[in-house]
Amino acid sequence: MKGRSLVETIMGAVVILVAGTFLAYAYDSANLRPVEGYELKARFSSIDGLSTGADVRIGGVKIGTVTDRAIDFETYEVVVSMSVTPEIRLPIDTFAEVTGEGLIGNKYIKLDPGHDETKLAPGGEITRTKGVVSIEELLGKAIFLLSED
């Protein structure tokens, strides 16, 4: 009986070790760690579903992380702060858009770098932006268009 208990304990430890290794690999592969870099800001009319910690991507590749969201009480726009990897120096005519991974996927900021020679300085602001369009809004417009006939 004592030998069986020892074998079960060893097998349990092996299972826990394998599970821990798998979780560490999955975390590393998912690239969930926040990006440490320089800060940029962007203003949007709407960011429905965009959370702190969301990705900032160029061409589908994560290059940054959303670090903060706040309301500008004078313009009532949403000011999003993001950290961008230092290797990426964005032109001042970069376009930022809040988009999602499919219909119900997570929201992220998609950046489309421009062609200007002047680069955004750390702490700078992306001025060309487009907020998120909600599914409900799109469905409402589609239903309205279909009912006009």
N, C-alpha and C positions, 0 to 999 in steps of 0.2 A: 504493500500500500504506500509505503514511504517513497519508493522508487517511482511509482506512478505520479505522485504529487510533484516530485522534482521535474519529471519530464513535462508535465502540464505547465509548470511555472516557466520552464525554459521556452516552451513553444509559445506561451503567452507573451513573453518578452520579445521573441523573434517577430511575432505578429505586430506588436506595438512598434518595434524598430522599423519594420517594412512600411507600416502605415505612416510613420513620421517622415521617413525618407520620401515616400510618394507625395505627401503634403508639401514638403519643402521644395521638391521638384516642380510641383504644380504651381506653387506661389511664384517661384523664380521664372517659370515659363510664361505665366500670365502677365508678367511685367506690371505688377500692381503697385510697386514702390513709387512714391512721389518723385518727380524729377527735381533735382536741385539745379538751379540756374539763375538767370536774371529775370526780373519781374517785368511784365507788360500788363497793360489794362486795355479793356475794350468796353464800349457802351452798346447795350442792346435794348430794344423796345420790349422784348419778351424772351425769357429763358426757361419756359416751362419744362421741368424735369431735369434741368442741368444742376448737378450737385457739386459741392466741394469735393475735390479728389477726382473729378472726371478728367478724361484724357483731353489733351490738345494734340491734334494730329495734322500732318501734312501727307497727302496721298495715302492715308490709311496707316501711317507709321507714327507711333506715339513719340512726340518730341517735347511734351510738357504736361503740366498738371494744373487744373483749376485750384487756386489756393483760397479764394474768397469771393463772395458775392455781396453786393450792397446796393441800396437805393440812393440815387442822387436826389435829394429832397427839393432841389430847384427845378430840375428837368423831368423828374420822375422816370428816368431811365435806370436800367440795371447796370451797375459797374462791376465787371468781372475782372478779377486779378488772376493772373496765371504765371507760373514759373516755366520758363523755356530753357532747354539745355543750352549751355554756353557756346557750343559748336555751331549752332544755327543762328545766323545773323539775318534777320528779316528786313526786307525793304520797307520803306515808309508807306508804299502803296499796297501793302498786304491786305487781303480781304478776309474777314473772319465771319463764320456762319455757325449758328447752333444747329446741329443736325443729329440724327439718331441712327442706330444700327437696326434698320428695318422699321416696321410699324410700331412695335412695342419694345424695342431695344433701348439700351441706355443712351442717354444724350451725351454728346461731346462737342468740342469746338473744332471745326474744320478750318484750317488756314490755307489760303491760296496766295502764295507769295507773288508779289508784283515784280516789275522789272526795273524799278528806280534804283539808281546807284547809291542813293542815300539810305543808310540803315537806321532802324529804330534803335534808340539808345535805351539802356537799362532804365526802367521806370517810365518808358514812353507809352504812348497810347495808339492803338490801332483804330483809325477813324472810319474805315470802310467796313461796315458790319451789316448783318442781316439776322434778325431774331428768328426764333422758332415759330413755325406755323402749326397750330394744333390740328389733330385729326378731326376733332369736332367741328372746327371752323371750315375745313376742307369739305367735310360731308355736308354741312349746312349749305355751302355755296353750290355744291353739286346738286343737291335736292332742289334748291331754288331755281337753278338753271333748267333742270328737267321738268319742273312744274310750270314753267313759263310757256311751254309749247301747248 
